[in-house]
Amino acid sequence: MARTPTEAGEALLPGLIAVFSALAAPSPPGAGPLTPPAEPWQVRYEGRFRRHGHPVPGVWTASTVHCPGCGGTTGPWTVTCDWSRIALGCPCGSVTRAHGLAFSEVRLVLPDV
């Protein structure tokens, strides 16, 4: 539902514009990255990974991730994360990044890494 902007909301706009402009601007020459470098990690996991979806309001779906090589579902998986992508390695030798899992879905089932 659309509403008319309030005076308080209008007063915030100049500050928000400045913040988002600064975030979108290129880094000055010689500046370091905004996030510190993170080491990749790897862990073994024996069990199933479930991919969850919410296609429409009131409907949730879940499917089990399968190995593209052998069709296995319980691993033991070798989970490798380079902090931008997660790869699942199967004992059959197949490695896939096309599993559809979100980082949070993988992180929730793994022991402390």
PDB file as gemmi writes it, atoms N, CA and C in Angstrom:
CRYST1    1.000    1.000    1.000  90.00  90.00  90.00 P 1                      
ATOM      1  N   MET A   1       0.841  -1.160   0.000  1.00  0.00           N  
ATOM      2  CA  MET A   1       0.000   0.000   0.000  1.00  0.00           C  
ATOM      3  C   MET A   1       0.898   1.238   0.000  1.00  0.00           C  
ATOM      4  N   ALA A   2       0.702   2.107  -0.966  1.00  0.00           N  
ATOM      5  CA  ALA A   2       1.511   3.323  -1.063  1.00  0.00           C  
ATOM      6  C   ALA A   2       1.019   4.359  -0.067  1.00  0.00           C  
ATOM      7  N   ARG A   3       1.960   5.074   0.519  1.00  0.00           N  
ATOM      8  CA  ARG A   3       1.618   6.128   1.468  1.00  0.00           C  
ATOM      9  C   ARG A   3       2.360   7.399   1.085  1.00  0.00           C  
ATOM     10  N   THR A   4       1.826   8.515   1.509  1.00  0.00           N  
ATOM     11  CA  THR A   4       2.467   9.800   1.273  1.00  0.00           C  
ATOM     12  C   THR A   4       3.683   9.898   2.202  1.00  0.00           C  
ATOM     13  N   PRO A   5       4.833  10.340   1.672  1.00  0.00           N  
ATOM     14  CA  PRO A   5       6.013  10.482   2.534  1.00  0.00           C  
ATOM     15  C   PRO A   5       5.752  11.465   3.676  1.00  0.00           C  
ATOM     16  N   THR A   6       6.300  11.119   4.830  1.00  0.00           N  
ATOM     17  CA  THR A   6       6.174  12.012   5.985  1.00  0.00           C  
ATOM     18  C   THR A   6       7.340  12.995   5.980  1.00  0.00           C  
ATOM     19  N   GLU A   7       7.211  14.044   6.771  1.00  0.00           N  
ATOM     20  CA  GLU A   7       8.297  15.024   6.873  1.00  0.00           C  
ATOM     21  C   GLU A   7       9.554  14.375   7.447  1.00  0.00           C  
ATOM     22  N   ALA A   8       9.367  13.457   8.407  1.00  0.00           N  
ATOM     23  CA  ALA A   8      10.521  12.773   8.995  1.00  0.00           C  
ATOM     24  C   ALA A   8      11.230  11.920   7.944  1.00  0.00           C  
ATOM     25  N   GLY A   9      10.457  11.243   7.108  1.00  0.00           N  
ATOM     26  CA  GLY A   9      11.046  10.432   6.043  1.00  0.00           C  
ATOM     27  C   GLY A   9      11.767  11.288   5.020  1.00  0.00           C  
ATOM     28  N   GLU A  10      11.145  12.404   4.656  1.00  0.00           N  
ATOM     29  CA  GLU A  10      11.775  13.329   3.703  1.00  0.00           C  
ATOM     30  C   GLU A  10      13.087  13.872   4.253  1.00  0.00           C  
ATOM     31  N   ALA A  11      13.142  14.098   5.561  1.00  0.00           N  
ATOM     32  CA  ALA A  11      14.348  14.644   6.182  1.00  0.00           C  
ATOM     33  C   ALA A  11      15.514  13.646   6.125  1.00  0.00           C  
ATOM     34  N   LEU A  12      15.207  12.350   6.062  1.00  0.00           N  
ATOM     35  CA  LEU A  12      16.257  11.327   6.001  1.00  0.00           C  
ATOM     36  C   LEU A  12      16.877  11.181   4.615  1.00  0.00           C  
ATOM     37  N   LEU A  13      16.158  11.580   3.583  1.00  0.00           N  
ATOM     38  CA  LEU A  13      16.614  11.325   2.210  1.00  0.00           C  
ATOM     39  C   LEU A  13      17.997  11.879   1.883  1.00  0.00           C  
ATOM     40  N   PRO A  14      18.338  13.116   2.211  1.00  0.00           N  
ATOM     41  CA  PRO A  14      19.687  13.597   1.856  1.00  0.00           C  
ATOM     42  C   PRO A  14      20.798  12.731   2.456  1.00  0.00           C  
ATOM     43  N   GLY A  15      20.634  12.317   3.703  1.00  0.00           N  
ATOM     44  CA  GLY A  15      21.645  11.461   4.333  1.00  0.00           C  
ATOM     45  C   GLY A  15      21.728  10.098   3.668  1.00  0.00           C  
ATOM     46  N   LEU A  16      20.574   9.522   3.346  1.00  0.00           N  
ATOM     47  CA  LEU A  16      20.562   8.216   2.680  1.00  0.00           C  
ATOM     48  C   LEU A  16      21.178   8.294   1.291  1.00  0.00           C  
ATOM     49  N   ILE A  17      20.892   9.371   0.581  1.00  0.00           N  
ATOM     50  CA  ILE A  17      21.476   9.554  -0.756  1.00  0.00           C  
ATOM     51  C   ILE A  17      22.995   9.618  -0.647  1.00  0.00           C  
ATOM     52  N   ALA A  18      23.499  10.330   0.353  1.00  0.00           N  
ATOM     53  CA  ALA A  18      24.954  10.434   0.537  1.00  0.00           C  
ATOM     54  C   ALA A  18      25.568   9.075   0.869  1.00  0.00           C  
ATOM     55  N   VAL A  19      24.916   8.300   1.739  1.00  0.00           N  
ATOM     56  CA  VAL A  19      25.442   6.982   2.121  1.00  0.00           C  
ATOM     57  C   VAL A  19      25.489   6.052   0.909  1.00  0.00           C  
ATOM     58  N   PHE A  20      24.374   5.958   0.180  1.00  0.00           N  
ATOM     59  CA  PHE A  20      24.346   5.038  -0.965  1.00  0.00           C  
ATOM     60  C   PHE A  20      25.248   5.506  -2.101  1.00  0.00           C  
ATOM     61  N   SER A  21      25.423   6.805  -2.246  1.00  0.00           N  
ATOM     62  CA  SER A  21      26.362   7.312  -3.255  1.00  0.00           C  
ATOM     63  C   SER A  21      27.792   6.921  -2.899  1.00  0.00           C  
ATOM     64  N   ALA A  22      28.136   7.019  -1.613  1.00  0.00           N  
ATOM     65  CA  ALA A  22      29.484   6.631  -1.174  1.00  0.00           C  
ATOM     66  C   ALA A  22      29.704   5.132  -1.354  1.00  0.00           C  
ATOM     67  N   LEU A  23      28.691   4.320  -1.064  1.00  0.00           N  
ATOM     68  CA  LEU A  23      28.829   2.874  -1.226  1.00  0.00           C  
ATOM     69  C   LEU A  23      28.970   2.473  -2.691  1.00  0.00           C  
ATOM     70  N   ALA A  24      28.305   3.200  -3.572  1.00  0.00           N  
ATOM     71  CA  ALA A  24      28.349   2.866  -4.998  1.00  0.00           C  
ATOM     72  C   ALA A  24      29.579   3.425  -5.703  1.00  0.00           C  
ATOM     73  N   ALA A  25      30.256   4.380  -5.089  1.00  0.00           N  
ATOM     74  CA  ALA A  25      31.418   5.013  -5.718  1.00  0.00           C  
ATOM     75  C   ALA A  25      32.593   4.040  -5.774  1.00  0.00           C  
ATOM     76  N   PRO A  26      33.424   4.167  -6.819  1.00  0.00           N  
ATOM     77  CA  PRO A  26      34.615   3.307  -6.871  1.00  0.00           C  
ATOM     78  C   PRO A  26      35.583   3.662  -5.741  1.00  0.00           C  
ATOM     79  N   SER A  27      36.360   2.672  -5.312  1.00  0.00           N  
ATOM     80  CA  SER A  27      37.345   2.901  -4.260  1.00  0.00           C  
ATOM     81  C   SER A  27      38.440   3.830  -4.760  1.00  0.00           C  
ATOM     82  N   PRO A  28      38.970   4.679  -3.880  1.00  0.00           N  
ATOM     83  CA  PRO A  28      40.075   5.540  -4.294  1.00  0.00           C  
ATOM     84  C   PRO A  28      41.306   4.702  -4.626  1.00  0.00           C  
ATOM     85  N   PRO A  29      42.183   5.186  -5.498  1.00  0.00           N  
ATOM     86  CA  PRO A  29      43.391   4.431  -5.841  1.00  0.00           C  
ATOM     87  C   PRO A  29      44.205   4.099  -4.593  1.00  0.00           C  
ATOM     88  N   GLY A  30      44.657   2.865  -4.495  1.00  0.00           N  
ATOM     89  CA  GLY A  30      45.473   2.422  -3.378  1.00  0.00           C  
ATOM     90  C   GLY A  30      44.688   1.981  -2.158  1.00  0.00           C  
ATOM     91  N   ALA A  31      43.373   2.105  -2.200  1.00  0.00           N  
ATOM     92  CA  ALA A  31      42.550   1.701  -1.044  1.00  0.00           C  
ATOM     93  C   ALA A  31      42.446   0.185  -1.009  1.00  0.00           C  
ATOM     94  N   GLY A  32      42.382  -0.362   0.192  1.00  0.00           N  
ATOM     95  CA  GLY A  32      42.237  -1.800   0.364  1.00  0.00           C  
ATOM     96  C   GLY A  32      40.779  -2.214   0.251  1.00  0.00           C  
ATOM     97  N   PRO A  33      40.536  -3.509   0.214  1.00  0.00           N  
ATOM     98  CA  PRO A  33      39.159  -3.987   0.132  1.00  0.00           C  
ATOM     99  C   PRO A  33      38.393  -3.663   1.413  1.00  0.00           C  
ATOM    100  N   LEU A  34      37.065  -3.545   1.289  1.00  0.00           N  
ATOM    101  CA  LEU A  34      36.240  -3.238   2.453  1.00  0.00           C  
ATOM    102  C   LEU A  34      36.111  -4.422   3.395  1.00  0.00           C  
ATOM    103  N   THR A  35      36.265  -5.626   2.879  1.00  0.00           N  
ATOM    104  CA  THR A  35      36.170  -6.820   3.719  1.00  0.00           C  
ATOM    105  C   THR A  35      37.537  -7.484   3.799  1.00  0.00           C  
ATOM    106  N   PRO A  36      37.884  -8.021   4.950  1.00  0.00           N  
ATOM    107  CA  PRO A  36      39.195  -8.673   5.065  1.00  0.00           C  
ATOM    108  C   PRO A  36      39.207  -9.982   4.277  1.00  0.00           C  
ATOM    109  N   PRO A  37      40.383 -10.400   3.845  1.00  0.00           N  
ATOM    110  CA  PRO A  37      40.456 -11.676   3.137  1.00  0.00           C  
ATOM    111  C   PRO A  37      40.084 -12.822   4.082  1.00  0.00           C  
ATOM    112  N   ALA A  38      39.409 -13.807   3.562  1.00  0.00           N  
ATOM    113  CA  ALA A  38      39.000 -14.960   4.366  1.00  0.00           C  
ATOM    114  C   ALA A  38      39.579 -16.225   3.754  1.00  0.00           C  
ATOM    115  N   GLU A  39      40.076 -17.077   4.592  1.00  0.00           N  
ATOM    116  CA  GLU A  39      40.656 -18.334   4.122  1.00  0.00           C  
ATOM    117  C   GLU A  39      39.552 -19.306   3.713  1.00  0.00           C  
ATOM    118  N   PRO A  40      39.728 -19.997   2.590  1.00  0.00           N  
ATOM    119  CA  PRO A  40      38.766 -21.040   2.224  1.00  0.00           C  
ATOM    120  C   PRO A  40      38.789 -22.150   3.273  1.00  0.00           C  
ATOM    121  N   TRP A  41      37.698 -22.896   3.383  1.00  0.00           N  
ATOM    122  CA  TRP A  41      37.653 -24.009   4.319  1.00  0.00           C  
ATOM    123  C   TRP A  41      37.039 -25.218   3.651  1.00  0.00           C  
ATOM    124  N   GLN A  42      37.333 -26.372   4.247  1.00  0.00           N  
ATOM    125  CA  GLN A  42      36.816 -27.639   3.728  1.00  0.00           C  
ATOM    126  C   GLN A  42      36.466 -28.526   4.916  1.00  0.00           C  
ATOM    127  N   VAL A  43      35.353 -29.245   4.805  1.00  0.00           N  
ATOM    128  CA  VAL A  43      34.909 -30.135   5.869  1.00  0.00           C  
ATOM    129  C   VAL A  43      34.174 -31.310   5.233  1.00  0.00           C  
ATOM    130  N   ARG A  44      34.192 -32.456   5.925  1.00  0.00           N  
ATOM    131  CA  ARG A  44      33.439 -33.624   5.453  1.00  0.00           C  
ATOM    132  C   ARG A  44      32.113 -33.668   6.186  1.00  0.00           C  
ATOM    133  N   TYR A  45      31.078 -34.049   5.457  1.00  0.00           N  
ATOM    134  CA  TYR A  45      29.738 -34.118   6.034  1.00  0.00           C  
ATOM    135  C   TYR A  45      29.051 -35.378   5.529  1.00  0.00           C  
ATOM    136  N   GLU A  46      28.600 -36.199   6.458  1.00  0.00           N  
ATOM    137  CA  GLU A  46      27.869 -37.402   6.083  1.00  0.00           C  
ATOM    138  C   GLU A  46      26.401 -37.177   6.409  1.00  0.00           C  
ATOM    139  N   GLY A  47      25.596 -37.144   5.413  1.00  0.00           N  
ATOM    140  CA  GLY A  47      24.173 -36.899   5.585  1.00  0.00           C  
ATOM    141  C   GLY A  47      23.607 -36.281   4.326  1.00  0.00           C  
ATOM    142  N   ARG A  48      22.367 -35.869   4.421  1.00  0.00           N  
ATOM    143  CA  ARG A  48      21.682 -35.282   3.274  1.00  0.00           C  
ATOM    144  C   ARG A  48      21.674 -33.764   3.363  1.00  0.00           C  
ATOM    145  N   PHE A  49      21.720 -33.143   2.207  1.00  0.00           N  
ATOM    146  CA  PHE A  49      21.487 -31.709   2.105  1.00  0.00           C  
ATOM    147  C   PHE A  49      20.095 -31.530   1.516  1.00  0.00           C  
ATOM    148  N   ARG A  50      19.299 -30.703   2.166  1.00  0.00           N  
ATOM    149  CA  ARG A  50      17.947 -30.420   1.686  1.00  0.00           C  
ATOM    150  C   ARG A  50      17.901 -28.988   1.178  1.00  0.00           C  
ATOM    151  N   ARG A  51      17.382 -28.840  -0.015  1.00  0.00           N  
ATOM    152  CA  ARG A  51      17.218 -27.518  -0.632  1.00  0.00           C  
ATOM    153  C   ARG A  51      15.766 -27.100  -0.392  1.00  0.00           C  
ATOM    154  N   HIS A  52      15.574 -25.927   0.210  1.00  0.00           N  
ATOM    155  CA  HIS A  52      14.231 -25.453   0.564  1.00  0.00           C  
ATOM    156  C   HIS A  52      13.829 -24.298  -0.331  1.00  0.00           C  
ATOM    157  N   GLY A  53      12.549 -24.234  -0.636  1.00  0.00           N  
ATOM    158  CA  GLY A  53      12.030 -23.156  -1.466  1.00  0.00           C  
ATOM    159  C   GLY A  53      10.718 -22.631  -0.916  1.00  0.00           C  
ATOM    160  N   HIS A  54      10.361 -21.468  -1.370  1.00  0.00           N  
ATOM    161  CA  HIS A  54       9.113 -20.821  -0.960  1.00  0.00           C  
ATOM    162  C   HIS A  54       8.505 -20.191  -2.215  1.00  0.00           C  
ATOM    163  N   PRO A  55       7.953 -21.037  -3.118  1.00  0.00           N  
ATOM    164  CA  PRO A  55       7.526 -20.529  -4.428  1.00  0.00           C  
ATOM    165  C   PRO A  55       6.353 -19.554  -4.373  1.00  0.00           C  
ATOM    166  N   VAL A  56       5.429 -19.743  -3.453  1.00  0.00           N  
ATOM    167  CA  VAL A  56       4.283 -18.842  -3.313  1.00  0.00           C  
ATOM    168  C   VAL A  56       3.942 -18.733  -1.825  1.00  0.00           C  
ATOM    169  N   PRO A  57       3.258 -17.681  -1.431  1.00  0.00           N  
ATOM    170  CA  PRO A  57       2.899 -17.544  -0.017  1.00  0.00           C  
ATOM    171  C   PRO A  57       2.141 -18.781   0.496  1.00  0.00           C  
ATOM    172  N   GLY A  58       2.567 -19.251   1.660  1.00  0.00           N  
ATOM    173  CA  GLY A  58       1.919 -20.401   2.275  1.00  0.00           C  
ATOM    174  C   GLY A  58       2.386 -21.749   1.774  1.00  0.00           C  
ATOM    175  N   VAL A  59       3.317 -21.777   0.825  1.00  0.00           N  
ATOM    176  CA  VAL A  59       3.807 -23.042   0.267  1.00  0.00           C  
ATOM    177  C   VAL A  59       5.323 -23.115   0.426  1.00  0.00           C  
ATOM    178  N   TRP A  60       5.786 -24.188   1.072  1.00  0.00           N  
ATOM    179  CA  TRP A  60       7.218 -24.444   1.216  1.00  0.00           C  
ATOM    180  C   TRP A  60       7.538 -25.756   0.529  1.00  0.00           C  
ATOM    181  N   THR A  61       8.688 -25.842  -0.104  1.00  0.00           N  
ATOM    182  CA  THR A  61       9.112 -27.075  -0.757  1.00  0.00           C  
ATOM    183  C   THR A  61      10.467 -27.490  -0.207  1.00  0.00           C  
ATOM    184  N   ALA A  62      10.781 -28.772  -0.327  1.00  0.00           N  
ATOM    185  CA  ALA A  62      12.096 -29.278   0.076  1.00  0.00           C  
ATOM    186  C   ALA A  62      12.445 -30.426  -0.855  1.00  0.00           C  
ATOM    187  N   SER A  63      13.688 -30.440  -1.308  1.00  0.00           N  
ATOM    188  CA  SER A  63      14.162 -31.543  -2.136  1.00  0.00           C  
ATOM    189  C   SER A  63      15.567 -31.906  -1.682  1.00  0.00           C  
ATOM    190  N   THR A  64      15.931 -33.155  -1.892  1.00  0.00           N  
ATOM    191  CA  THR A  64      17.249 -33.636  -1.491  1.00  0.00           C  
ATOM    192  C   THR A  64      18.238 -33.417  -2.625  1.00  0.00           C  
ATOM    193  N   VAL A  65      19.424 -32.918  -2.290  1.00  0.00           N  
ATOM    194  CA  VAL A  65      20.483 -32.703  -3.279  1.00  0.00           C  
ATOM    195  C   VAL A  65      21.061 -34.058  -3.674  1.00  0.00           C  
ATOM    196  N   HIS A  66      21.218 -34.282  -4.966  1.00  0.00           N  
ATOM    197  CA  HIS A  66      21.776 -35.525  -5.497  1.00  0.00           C  
ATOM    198  C   HIS A  66      23.124 -35.245  -6.168  1.00  0.00           C  
ATOM    199  N   CYS A  67      24.006 -36.221  -6.131  1.00  0.00           N  
ATOM    200  CA  CYS A  67      25.274 -36.131  -6.860  1.00  0.00           C  
ATOM    201  C   CYS A  67      24.957 -36.235  -8.353  1.00  0.00           C  
ATOM    202  N   PRO A  68      25.523 -35.362  -9.185  1.00  0.00           N  
ATOM    203  CA  PRO A  68      25.268 -35.444 -10.623  1.00  0.00           C  
ATOM    204  C   PRO A  68      25.934 -36.658 -11.280  1.00  0.00           C  
ATOM    205  N   GLY A  69      26.924 -37.238 -10.601  1.00  0.00           N  
ATOM    206  CA  GLY A  69      27.632 -38.376 -11.186  1.00  0.00           C  
ATOM    207  C   GLY A  69      26.975 -39.709 -10.896  1.00  0.00           C  
ATOM    208  N   CYS A  70      26.704 -39.970  -9.610  1.00  0.00           N  
ATOM    209  CA  CYS A  70      26.193 -41.288  -9.234  1.00  0.00           C  
ATOM    210  C   CYS A  70      24.768 -41.250  -8.684  1.00  0.00           C  
ATOM    211  N   GLY A  71      24.229 -40.065  -8.429  1.00  0.00           N  
ATOM    212  CA  GLY A  71      22.886 -39.944  -7.888  1.00  0.00           C  
ATOM    213  C   GLY A  71      22.802 -40.102  -6.385  1.00  0.00           C  
ATOM    214  N   GLY A  72      23.949 -40.291  -5.717  1.00  0.00           N  
ATOM    215  CA  GLY A  72      23.962 -40.459  -4.266  1.00  0.00           C  
ATOM    216  C   GLY A  72      23.444 -39.230  -3.539  1.00  0.00           C  
ATOM    217  N   THR A  73      22.901 -39.456  -2.340  1.00  0.00           N  
ATOM    218  CA  THR A  73      22.337 -38.338  -1.580  1.00  0.00           C  
ATOM    219  C   THR A  73      22.913 -38.187  -0.176  1.00  0.00           C  
ATOM    220  N   THR A  74      23.617 -39.202   0.322  1.00  0.00           N  
ATOM    221  CA  THR A  74      24.045 -39.140   1.723  1.00  0.00           C  
ATOM    222  C   THR A  74      25.536 -38.930   1.924  1.00  0.00           C  
ATOM    223  N   GLY A  75      26.288 -38.791   0.867  1.00  0.00           N  
ATOM    224  CA  GLY A  75      27.716 -38.529   1.022  1.00  0.00           C  
ATOM    225  C   GLY A  75      28.504 -39.764   1.393  1.00  0.00           C  
ATOM    226  N   PRO A  76      29.585 -39.609   2.120  1.00  0.00           N  
ATOM    227  CA  PRO A  76      30.017 -38.389   2.795  1.00  0.00           C  
ATOM    228  C   PRO A  76      30.489 -37.335   1.786  1.00  0.00           C  
ATOM    229  N   TRP A  77      29.944 -36.144   1.911  1.00  0.00           N  
ATOM    230  CA  TRP A  77      30.284 -35.040   1.039  1.00  0.00           C  
ATOM    231  C   TRP A  77      31.555 -34.362   1.531  1.00  0.00           C  
ATOM    232  N   THR A  78      32.362 -33.897   0.611  1.00  0.00           N  
ATOM    233  CA  THR A  78      33.461 -32.995   0.943  1.00  0.00           C  
ATOM    234  C   THR A  78      32.968 -31.608   0.561  1.00  0.00           C  
ATOM    235  N   VAL A  79      32.740 -30.772   1.563  1.00  0.00           N  
ATOM    236  CA  VAL A  79      32.196 -29.433   1.345  1.00  0.00           C  
ATOM    237  C   VAL A  79      33.357 -28.456   1.343  1.00  0.00           C  
ATOM    238  N   THR A  80      33.507 -27.713   0.255  1.00  0.00           N  
ATOM    239  CA  THR A  80      34.572 -26.730   0.124  1.00  0.00           C  
ATOM    240  C   THR A  80      33.940 -25.369  -0.107  1.00  0.00           C  
ATOM    241  N   CYS A  81      34.378 -24.380   0.648  1.00  0.00           N  
ATOM    242  CA  CYS A  81      33.840 -23.028   0.511  1.00  0.00           C  
ATOM    243  C   CYS A  81      34.995 -22.048   0.360  1.00  0.00           C  
ATOM    244  N   ASP A  82      34.936 -21.227  -0.690  1.00  0.00           N  
ATOM    245  CA  ASP A  82      35.940 -20.175  -0.863  1.00  0.00           C  
ATOM    246  C   ASP A  82      35.335 -18.806  -0.525  1.00  0.00           C  
ATOM    247  N   TRP A  83      34.223 -18.801   0.179  1.00  0.00           N  
ATOM    248  CA  TRP A  83      33.472 -17.633   0.644  1.00  0.00           C  
ATOM    249  C   TRP A  83      32.715 -16.942  -0.461  1.00  0.00           C  
ATOM    250  N   SER A  84      32.798 -17.426  -1.683  1.00  0.00           N  
ATOM    251  CA  SER A  84      31.928 -16.894  -2.726  1.00  0.00           C  
ATOM    252  C   SER A  84      31.085 -18.016  -3.326  1.00  0.00           C  
ATOM    253  N   ARG A  85      31.612 -19.252  -3.280  1.00  0.00           N  
ATOM    254  CA  ARG A  85      30.877 -20.401  -3.811  1.00  0.00           C  
ATOM    255  C   ARG A  85      31.130 -21.615  -2.932  1.00  0.00           C  
ATOM    256  N   ILE A  86      30.165 -22.520  -2.941  1.00  0.00           N  
ATOM    257  CA  ILE A  86      30.281 -23.775  -2.203  1.00  0.00           C  
ATOM    258  C   ILE A  86      30.308 -24.915  -3.209  1.00  0.00           C  
ATOM    259  N   ALA A  87      31.258 -25.820  -3.048  1.00  0.00           N  
ATOM    260  CA  ALA A  87      31.346 -27.003  -3.907  1.00  0.00           C  
ATOM    261  C   ALA A  87      31.095 -28.243  -3.057  1.00  0.00           C  
ATOM    262  N   LEU A  88      30.324 -29.177  -3.606  1.00  0.00           N  
ATOM    263  CA  LEU A  88      30.074 -30.452  -2.938  1.00  0.00           C  
ATOM    264  C   LEU A  88      30.804 -31.541  -3.714  1.00  0.00           C  
ATOM    265  N   GLY A  89      31.683 -32.260  -3.022  1.00  0.00           N  
ATOM    266  CA  GLY A  89      32.410 -33.371  -3.627  1.00  0.00           C  
ATOM    267  C   GLY A  89      31.831 -34.687  -3.134  1.00  0.00           C  
ATOM    268  N   CYS A  90      31.604 -35.597  -4.057  1.00  0.00           N  
ATOM    269  CA  CYS A  90      31.026 -36.905  -3.733  1.00  0.00           C  
ATOM    270  C   CYS A  90      32.146 -37.950  -3.709  1.00  0.00           C  
ATOM    271  N   PRO A  91      31.982 -39.055  -2.958  1.00  0.00           N  
ATOM    272  CA  PRO A  91      32.992 -40.111  -2.967  1.00  0.00           C  
ATOM    273  C   PRO A  91      33.243 -40.709  -4.359  1.00  0.00           C  
ATOM    274  N   CYS A  92      32.276 -40.577  -5.274  1.00  0.00           N  
ATOM    275  CA  CYS A  92      32.467 -41.110  -6.632  1.00  0.00           C  
ATOM    276  C   CYS A  92      33.438 -40.259  -7.440  1.00  0.00           C  
ATOM    277  N   GLY A  93      33.813 -39.084  -6.919  1.00  0.00           N  
ATOM    278  CA  GLY A  93      34.759 -38.216  -7.613  1.00  0.00           C  
ATOM    279  C   GLY A  93      34.120 -36.999  -8.260  1.00  0.00           C  
ATOM    280  N   SER A  94      32.799 -36.954  -8.346  1.00  0.00           N  
ATOM    281  CA  SER A  94      32.117 -35.794  -8.922  1.00  0.00           C  
ATOM    282  C   SER A  94      32.147 -34.629  -7.947  1.00  0.00           C  
ATOM    283  N   VAL A  95      32.337 -33.442  -8.494  1.00  0.00           N  
ATOM    284  CA  VAL A  95      32.278 -32.211  -7.712  1.00  0.00           C  
ATOM    285  C   VAL A  95      31.280 -31.301  -8.411  1.00  0.00           C  
ATOM    286  N   THR A  96      30.381 -30.712  -7.639  1.00  0.00           N  
ATOM    287  CA  THR A  96      29.376 -29.844  -8.254  1.00  0.00           C  
ATOM    288  C   THR A  96      29.219 -28.547  -7.481  1.00  0.00           C  
ATOM    289  N   ARG A  97      29.012 -27.494  -8.225  1.00  0.00           N  
ATOM    290  CA  ARG A  97      28.633 -26.208  -7.650  1.00  0.00           C  
ATOM    291  C   ARG A  97      27.193 -25.885  -8.031  1.00  0.00           C  
ATOM    292  N   ALA A  98      26.575 -26.748  -8.844  1.00  0.00           N  
ATOM    293  CA  ALA A  98      25.202 -26.537  -9.315  1.00  0.00           C  
ATOM    294  C   ALA A  98      24.224 -27.282  -8.420  1.00  0.00           C  
ATOM    295  N   HIS A  99      24.300 -27.059  -7.121  1.00  0.00           N  
ATOM    296  CA  HIS A  99      23.442 -27.767  -6.177  1.00  0.00           C  
ATOM    297  C   HIS A  99      22.250 -26.928  -5.734  1.00  0.00           C  
ATOM    298  N   GLY A 100      22.283 -25.636  -5.975  1.00  0.00           N  
ATOM    299  CA  GLY A 100      21.163 -24.777  -5.628  1.00  0.00           C  
ATOM    300  C   GLY A 100      21.055 -24.422  -4.165  1.00  0.00           C  
ATOM    301  N   LEU A 101      22.026 -24.819  -3.353  1.00  0.00           N  
ATOM    302  CA  LEU A 101      21.978 -24.534  -1.924  1.00  0.00           C  
ATOM    303  C   LEU A 101      22.483 -23.129  -1.632  1.00  0.00           C  
ATOM    304  N   ALA A 102      21.865 -22.488  -0.665  1.00  0.00           N  
ATOM    305  CA  ALA A 102      22.347 -21.205  -0.181  1.00  0.00           C  
ATOM    306  C   ALA A 102      23.416 -21.461   0.878  1.00  0.00           C  
ATOM    307  N   PHE A 103      24.300 -20.487   1.069  1.00  0.00           N  
ATOM    308  CA  PHE A 103      25.345 -20.621   2.073  1.00  0.00           C  
ATOM    309  C   PHE A 103      24.747 -20.947   3.440  1.00  0.00           C  
ATOM    310  N   SER A 104      23.658 -20.283   3.789  1.00  0.00           N  
ATOM    311  CA  SER A 104      23.046 -20.509   5.102  1.00  0.00           C  
ATOM    312  C   SER A 104      22.514 -21.927   5.240  1.00  0.00           C  
ATOM    313  N   GLU A 105      22.000 -22.520   4.151  1.00  0.00           N  
ATOM    314  CA  GLU A 105      21.488 -23.889   4.215  1.00  0.00           C  
ATOM    315  C   GLU A 105      22.612 -24.881   4.481  1.00  0.00           C  
ATOM    316  N   VAL A 106      23.777 -24.634   3.922  1.00  0.00           N  
ATOM    317  CA  VAL A 106      24.919 -25.518   4.133  1.00  0.00           C  
ATOM    318  C   VAL A 106      25.497 -25.297   5.525  1.00  0.00           C  
ATOM    319  N   ARG A 107      25.655 -24.064   5.912  1.00  0.00           N  
ATOM    320  CA  ARG A 107      26.275 -23.720   7.186  1.00  0.00           C  
ATOM    321  C   ARG A 107      25.478 -24.267   8.375  1.00  0.00           C  
ATOM    322  N   LEU A 108      24.154 -24.305   8.262  1.00  0.00           N  
ATOM    323  CA  LEU A 108      23.321 -24.767   9.361  1.00  0.00           C  
ATOM    324  C   LEU A 108      23.514 -26.244   9.679  1.00  0.00           C  
ATOM    325  N   VAL A 109      23.849 -27.059   8.686  1.00  0.00           N  
ATOM    326  CA  VAL A 109      23.973 -28.498   8.939  1.00  0.00           C  
ATOM    327  C   VAL A 109      25.388 -28.931   9.257  1.00  0.00           C  
ATOM    328  N   LEU A 110      26.370 -28.087   9.013  1.00  0.00           N  
ATOM    329  CA  LEU A 110      27.769 -28.463   9.243  1.00  0.00           C  
ATOM    330  C   LEU A 110      28.176 -28.227  10.679  1.00  0.00           C  
ATOM    331  N   PRO A 111      29.122 -29.039  11.177  1.00  0.00           N  
ATOM    332  CA  PRO A 111      29.685 -28.757  12.494  1.00  0.00           C  
ATOM    333  C   PRO A 111      30.474 -27.449  12.408  1.00  0.00           C  
ATOM    334  N   ASP A 112      30.829 -26.883  13.541  1.00  0.00           N  
ATOM    335  CA  ASP A 112      31.592 -25.636  13.541  1.00  0.00           C  
ATOM    336  C   ASP A 112      32.826 -25.777  12.659  1.00  0.00           C  
ATOM    337  N   VAL A 113      32.967 -24.832  11.750  1.00  0.00           N  
ATOM    338  CA  VAL A 113      34.101 -24.845  10.815  1.00  0.00           C  
ATOM    339  C   VAL A 113      35.115 -23.841  11.271  1.00  0.00           C  
TER     340      VAL A 113                                                      
END                                                                             
